[in-house]
Amino acid sequence: FVTVENMSAEKDFWLTIYDAKGIEVLKKELTENKTTIDIHTLNRGIYYLKLMNDKVVKMSLLIIR
């Protein structure tokens, strides 16, 4: 599991997770400031997390070992 916490005043984000090749592997709407996402179906590797709404885009790196 991974917990995503929105530290911005903005709300209602979409979380998209991409694999190292840029292929979308998970997409979820986030309506709370703190959300736990089940990632047990993802293989080990490097992933990119994108939090986005109509005003803000945030990117982060996720490494699953």
Backbone as XML, in Angstrom:
<?xml version="1.0"?>
<chain id="A" units="angstrom">
  <residue number="1" name="PHE">
    <atom name="N" x="0.846" y="-1.186" z="0.000"/>
    <atom name="CA" x="0.000" y="0.000" z="0.000"/>
    <atom name="C" x="0.883" y="1.238" z="0.000"/>
  </residue>
  <residue number="2" name="VAL">
    <atom name="N" x="0.382" y="2.295" z="-0.584"/>
    <atom name="CA" x="1.075" y="3.579" z="-0.553"/>
    <atom name="C" x="0.032" y="4.627" z="-0.168"/>
  </residue>
  <residue number="3" name="THR">
    <atom name="N" x="0.442" y="5.568" z="0.677"/>
    <atom name="CA" x="-0.452" y="6.637" z="1.095"/>
    <atom name="C" x="-0.068" y="7.919" z="0.378"/>
  </residue>
  <residue number="4" name="VAL">
    <atom name="N" x="-1.045" y="8.531" z="-0.246"/>
    <atom name="CA" x="-0.848" y="9.782" z="-0.967"/>
    <atom name="C" x="-1.504" y="10.878" z="-0.146"/>
  </residue>
  <residue number="5" name="GLU">
    <atom name="N" x="-0.703" y="11.881" z="0.198"/>
    <atom name="CA" x="-1.216" y="12.989" z="0.996"/>
    <atom name="C" x="-1.098" y="14.267" z="0.191"/>
  </residue>
  <residue number="6" name="ASN">
    <atom name="N" x="-2.211" y="14.942" z="0.041"/>
    <atom name="CA" x="-2.259" y="16.197" z="-0.697"/>
    <atom name="C" x="-1.996" y="17.341" z="0.283"/>
  </residue>
  <residue number="7" name="MET">
    <atom name="N" x="-0.844" y="17.980" z="0.142"/>
    <atom name="CA" x="-0.477" y="19.080" z="1.042"/>
    <atom name="C" x="-0.938" y="20.430" z="0.495"/>
  </residue>
  <residue number="8" name="SER">
    <atom name="N" x="-1.607" y="20.429" z="-0.635"/>
    <atom name="CA" x="-2.068" y="21.647" z="-1.290"/>
    <atom name="C" x="-3.457" y="22.010" z="-0.788"/>
  </residue>
  <residue number="9" name="ALA">
    <atom name="N" x="-3.809" y="23.256" z="-0.973"/>
    <atom name="CA" x="-5.163" y="23.696" z="-0.639"/>
    <atom name="C" x="-6.160" y="23.212" z="-1.690"/>
  </residue>
  <residue number="10" name="GLU">
    <atom name="N" x="-5.634" y="22.826" z="-2.848"/>
    <atom name="CA" x="-6.484" y="22.315" z="-3.927"/>
    <atom name="C" x="-7.062" y="20.948" z="-3.541"/>
  </residue>
  <residue number="11" name="LYS">
    <atom name="N" x="-8.219" y="20.641" z="-4.048"/>
    <atom name="CA" x="-8.865" y="19.357" z="-3.760"/>
    <atom name="C" x="-9.279" y="18.686" z="-5.058"/>
  </residue>
  <residue number="12" name="ASP">
    <atom name="N" x="-9.780" y="17.476" z="-4.939"/>
    <atom name="CA" x="-10.293" y="16.701" z="-6.070"/>
    <atom name="C" x="-9.247" y="16.519" z="-7.163"/>
  </residue>
  <residue number="13" name="PHE">
    <atom name="N" x="-8.269" y="15.680" z="-6.865"/>
    <atom name="CA" x="-7.200" y="15.361" z="-7.797"/>
    <atom name="C" x="-7.457" y="14.013" z="-8.453"/>
  </residue>
  <residue number="14" name="TRP">
    <atom name="N" x="-6.815" y="13.799" z="-9.587"/>
    <atom name="CA" x="-6.714" y="12.483" z="-10.201"/>
    <atom name="C" x="-5.305" y="12.003" z="-9.970"/>
  </residue>
  <residue number="15" name="LEU">
    <atom name="N" x="-5.157" y="10.785" z="-9.479"/>
    <atom name="CA" x="-3.856" y="10.154" z="-9.327"/>
    <atom name="C" x="-3.699" y="9.169" z="-10.475"/>
  </residue>
  <residue number="16" name="THR">
    <atom name="N" x="-2.608" y="9.309" z="-11.214"/>
    <atom name="CA" x="-2.294" y="8.367" z="-12.281"/>
    <atom name="C" x="-0.908" y="7.822" z="-12.012"/>
  </residue>
  <residue number="17" name="ILE">
    <atom name="N" x="-0.759" y="6.502" z="-12.108"/>
    <atom name="CA" x="0.541" y="5.862" z="-11.940"/>
    <atom name="C" x="0.945" y="5.280" z="-13.289"/>
  </residue>
  <residue number="18" name="TYR">
    <atom name="N" x="2.178" y="5.613" z="-13.687"/>
    <atom name="CA" x="2.739" y="5.135" z="-14.944"/>
    <atom name="C" x="3.940" y="4.247" z="-14.643"/>
  </residue>
  <residue number="19" name="ASP">
    <atom name="N" x="4.147" y="3.230" z="-15.475"/>
    <atom name="CA" x="5.348" y="2.407" z="-15.317"/>
    <atom name="C" x="6.536" y="3.135" z="-15.960"/>
  </residue>
  <residue number="20" name="ALA">
    <atom name="N" x="7.717" y="2.520" z="-15.932"/>
    <atom name="CA" x="8.933" y="3.157" z="-16.436"/>
    <atom name="C" x="8.870" y="3.429" z="-17.935"/>
  </residue>
  <residue number="21" name="LYS">
    <atom name="N" x="7.979" y="2.720" z="-18.642"/>
    <atom name="CA" x="7.822" y="2.933" z="-20.085"/>
    <atom name="C" x="6.801" y="4.024" z="-20.399"/>
  </residue>
  <residue number="22" name="GLY">
    <atom name="N" x="6.165" y="4.565" z="-19.354"/>
    <atom name="CA" x="5.169" y="5.609" z="-19.557"/>
    <atom name="C" x="3.769" y="5.091" z="-19.785"/>
  </residue>
  <residue number="23" name="ILE">
    <atom name="N" x="3.558" y="3.803" z="-19.525"/>
    <atom name="CA" x="2.231" y="3.201" z="-19.702"/>
    <atom name="C" x="1.417" y="3.366" z="-18.415"/>
  </residue>
  <residue number="24" name="GLU">
    <atom name="N" x="0.208" y="3.853" z="-18.552"/>
    <atom name="CA" x="-0.674" y="4.044" z="-17.396"/>
    <atom name="C" x="-1.057" y="2.692" z="-16.823"/>
  </residue>
  <residue number="25" name="VAL">
    <atom name="N" x="-0.801" y="2.512" z="-15.504"/>
    <atom name="CA" x="-1.131" y="1.242" z="-14.858"/>
    <atom name="C" x="-2.227" y="1.386" z="-13.802"/>
  </residue>
  <residue number="26" name="LEU">
    <atom name="N" x="-2.514" y="2.611" z="-13.383"/>
    <atom name="CA" x="-3.565" y="2.830" z="-12.382"/>
    <atom name="C" x="-4.030" y="4.270" z="-12.464"/>
  </residue>
  <residue number="27" name="LYS">
    <atom name="N" x="-5.317" y="4.483" z="-12.348"/>
    <atom name="CA" x="-5.876" y="5.831" z="-12.311"/>
    <atom name="C" x="-7.000" y="5.845" z="-11.296"/>
  </residue>
  <residue number="28" name="LYS">
    <atom name="N" x="-7.005" y="6.879" z="-10.436"/>
    <atom name="CA" x="-7.990" y="6.938" z="-9.364"/>
    <atom name="C" x="-8.284" y="8.392" z="-9.031"/>
  </residue>
  <residue number="29" name="GLU">
    <atom name="N" x="-9.540" y="8.698" z="-8.788"/>
    <atom name="CA" x="-9.919" y="10.040" z="-8.359"/>
    <atom name="C" x="-9.730" y="10.139" z="-6.849"/>
  </residue>
  <residue number="30" name="LEU">
    <atom name="N" x="-9.074" y="11.199" z="-6.397"/>
    <atom name="CA" x="-8.830" y="11.429" z="-4.973"/>
    <atom name="C" x="-9.650" y="12.623" z="-4.519"/>
  </residue>
  <residue number="31" name="THR">
    <atom name="N" x="-10.514" y="12.401" z="-3.542"/>
    <atom name="CA" x="-11.357" y="13.489" z="-3.047"/>
    <atom name="C" x="-11.014" y="13.862" z="-1.609"/>
  </residue>
  <residue number="32" name="GLU">
    <atom name="N" x="-10.133" y="13.099" z="-0.991"/>
    <atom name="CA" x="-9.710" y="13.369" z="0.383"/>
    <atom name="C" x="-8.272" y="13.882" z="0.382"/>
  </residue>
  <residue number="33" name="ASN">
    <atom name="N" x="-7.844" y="14.520" z="1.474"/>
    <atom name="CA" x="-6.471" y="15.011" z="1.576"/>
    <atom name="C" x="-5.462" y="13.878" z="1.757"/>
  </residue>
  <residue number="34" name="LYS">
    <atom name="N" x="-5.915" y="12.729" z="2.253"/>
    <atom name="CA" x="-5.028" y="11.598" z="2.484"/>
    <atom name="C" x="-5.741" y="10.322" z="2.029"/>
  </residue>
  <residue number="35" name="THR">
    <atom name="N" x="-5.107" y="9.587" z="1.114"/>
    <atom name="CA" x="-5.723" y="8.394" z="0.539"/>
    <atom name="C" x="-4.703" y="7.269" z="0.486"/>
  </residue>
  <residue number="36" name="THR">
    <atom name="N" x="-5.115" y="6.068" z="0.854"/>
    <atom name="CA" x="-4.256" y="4.893" z="0.759"/>
    <atom name="C" x="-4.640" y="4.111" z="-0.491"/>
  </residue>
  <residue number="37" name="ILE">
    <atom name="N" x="-3.623" y="3.791" z="-1.298"/>
    <atom name="CA" x="-3.826" y="3.104" z="-2.568"/>
    <atom name="C" x="-3.216" y="1.702" z="-2.476"/>
  </residue>
  <residue number="38" name="ASP">
    <atom name="N" x="-3.963" y="0.708" z="-2.918"/>
    <atom name="CA" x="-3.472" y="-0.667" z="-2.945"/>
    <atom name="C" x="-2.647" y="-0.855" z="-4.217"/>
  </residue>
  <residue number="39" name="ILE">
    <atom name="N" x="-1.343" y="-1.120" z="-4.056"/>
    <atom name="CA" x="-0.453" y="-1.293" z="-5.201"/>
    <atom name="C" x="0.093" y="-2.720" z="-5.278"/>
  </residue>
  <residue number="40" name="HIS">
    <atom name="N" x="-0.544" y="-3.671" z="-4.608"/>
    <atom name="CA" x="-0.020" y="-5.041" z="-4.560"/>
    <atom name="C" x="0.027" y="-5.703" z="-5.936"/>
  </residue>
  <residue number="41" name="THR">
    <atom name="N" x="-0.739" y="-5.212" z="-6.898"/>
    <atom name="CA" x="-0.734" y="-5.804" z="-8.231"/>
    <atom name="C" x="0.422" y="-5.299" z="-9.098"/>
  </residue>
  <residue number="42" name="LEU">
    <atom name="N" x="1.135" y="-4.274" z="-8.633"/>
    <atom name="CA" x="2.253" y="-3.737" z="-9.409"/>
    <atom name="C" x="3.519" y="-4.542" z="-9.148"/>
  </residue>
  <residue number="43" name="ASN">
    <atom name="N" x="4.274" y="-4.782" z="-10.197"/>
    <atom name="CA" x="5.550" y="-5.490" z="-10.082"/>
    <atom name="C" x="6.625" y="-4.584" z="-9.499"/>
  </residue>
  <residue number="44" name="ARG">
    <atom name="N" x="7.724" y="-5.188" z="-9.082"/>
    <atom name="CA" x="8.865" y="-4.402" z="-8.629"/>
    <atom name="C" x="9.330" y="-3.513" z="-9.764"/>
  </residue>
  <residue number="45" name="GLY">
    <atom name="N" x="9.769" y="-2.303" z="-9.404"/>
    <atom name="CA" x="10.271" y="-1.396" z="-10.434"/>
    <atom name="C" x="10.039" y="0.052" z="-10.080"/>
  </residue>
  <residue number="46" name="ILE">
    <atom name="N" x="10.263" y="0.893" z="-11.070"/>
    <atom name="CA" x="10.129" y="2.340" z="-10.913"/>
    <atom name="C" x="8.829" y="2.785" z="-11.566"/>
  </residue>
  <residue number="47" name="TYR">
    <atom name="N" x="8.091" y="3.613" z="-10.855"/>
    <atom name="CA" x="6.823" y="4.141" z="-11.341"/>
    <atom name="C" x="6.791" y="5.652" z="-11.122"/>
  </residue>
  <residue number="48" name="TYR">
    <atom name="N" x="5.988" y="6.310" z="-11.918"/>
    <atom name="CA" x="5.798" y="7.754" z="-11.804"/>
    <atom name="C" x="4.374" y="8.014" z="-11.362"/>
  </residue>
  <residue number="49" name="LEU">
    <atom name="N" x="4.222" y="8.848" z="-10.338"/>
    <atom name="CA" x="2.909" y="9.232" z="-9.848"/>
    <atom name="C" x="2.630" y="10.649" z="-10.307"/>
  </residue>
  <residue number="50" name="LYS">
    <atom name="N" x="1.458" y="10.847" z="-10.857"/>
    <atom name="CA" x="1.047" y="12.184" z="-11.268"/>
    <atom name="C" x="-0.252" y="12.527" z="-10.558"/>
  </residue>
  <residue number="51" name="LEU">
    <atom name="N" x="-0.240" y="13.620" z="-9.806"/>
    <atom name="CA" x="-1.444" y="14.174" z="-9.187"/>
    <atom name="C" x="-1.835" y="15.390" z="-10.013"/>
  </residue>
  <residue number="52" name="MET">
    <atom name="N" x="-3.087" y="15.433" z="-10.452"/>
    <atom name="CA" x="-3.476" y="16.502" z="-11.361"/>
    <atom name="C" x="-4.924" y="16.908" z="-11.132"/>
  </residue>
  <residue number="53" name="ASN">
    <atom name="N" x="-5.152" y="18.200" z="-11.202"/>
    <atom name="CA" x="-6.511" y="18.724" z="-11.320"/>
    <atom name="C" x="-6.467" y="19.843" z="-12.353"/>
  </residue>
  <residue number="54" name="ASP">
    <atom name="N" x="-7.489" y="20.657" z="-12.430"/>
    <atom name="CA" x="-7.514" y="21.681" z="-13.473"/>
    <atom name="C" x="-6.546" y="22.843" z="-13.214"/>
  </residue>
  <residue number="55" name="LYS">
    <atom name="N" x="-5.918" y="22.894" z="-12.016"/>
    <atom name="CA" x="-5.017" y="23.992" z="-11.689"/>
    <atom name="C" x="-3.579" y="23.552" z="-11.395"/>
  </residue>
  <residue number="56" name="VAL">
    <atom name="N" x="-3.393" y="22.316" z="-10.962"/>
    <atom name="CA" x="-2.091" y="21.877" z="-10.452"/>
    <atom name="C" x="-1.722" y="20.516" z="-11.041"/>
  </residue>
  <residue number="57" name="VAL">
    <atom name="N" x="-0.430" y="20.348" z="-11.339"/>
    <atom name="CA" x="0.115" y="19.040" z="-11.707"/>
    <atom name="C" x="1.336" y="18.792" z="-10.841"/>
  </residue>
  <residue number="58" name="LYS">
    <atom name="N" x="1.366" y="17.650" z="-10.145"/>
    <atom name="CA" x="2.502" y="17.279" z="-9.302"/>
    <atom name="C" x="2.979" y="15.901" z="-9.725"/>
  </residue>
  <residue number="59" name="MET">
    <atom name="N" x="4.288" y="15.738" z="-9.815"/>
    <atom name="CA" x="4.881" y="14.451" z="-10.191"/>
    <atom name="C" x="5.747" y="13.945" z="-9.050"/>
  </residue>
  <residue number="60" name="SER">
    <atom name="N" x="5.781" y="12.624" z="-8.903"/>
    <atom name="CA" x="6.598" y="12.008" z="-7.875"/>
    <atom name="C" x="7.055" y="10.638" z="-8.371"/>
  </residue>
  <residue number="61" name="LEU">
    <atom name="N" x="8.083" y="10.116" z="-7.732"/>
    <atom name="CA" x="8.643" y="8.824" z="-8.105"/>
    <atom name="C" x="8.259" y="7.791" z="-7.060"/>
  </residue>
  <residue number="62" name="LEU">
    <atom name="N" x="7.905" y="6.591" z="-7.513"/>
    <atom name="CA" x="7.572" y="5.478" z="-6.625"/>
    <atom name="C" x="8.461" y="4.299" z="-7.009"/>
  </residue>
  <residue number="63" name="ILE">
    <atom name="N" x="9.211" y="3.781" z="-6.055"/>
    <atom name="CA" x="10.050" y="2.620" z="-6.303"/>
    <atom name="C" x="9.509" y="1.460" z="-5.473"/>
  </residue>
  <residue number="64" name="ILE">
    <atom name="N" x="9.173" y="0.362" z="-6.144"/>
    <atom name="CA" x="8.662" y="-0.824" z="-5.457"/>
    <atom name="C" x="9.772" y="-1.860" z="-5.473"/>
  </residue>
  <residue number="65" name="ARG">
    <atom name="N" x="10.183" y="-2.312" z="-4.296"/>
    <atom name="CA" x="11.285" y="-3.278" z="-4.169"/>
    <atom name="C" x="10.759" y="-4.644" z="-3.831"/>
  </residue>
</chain>
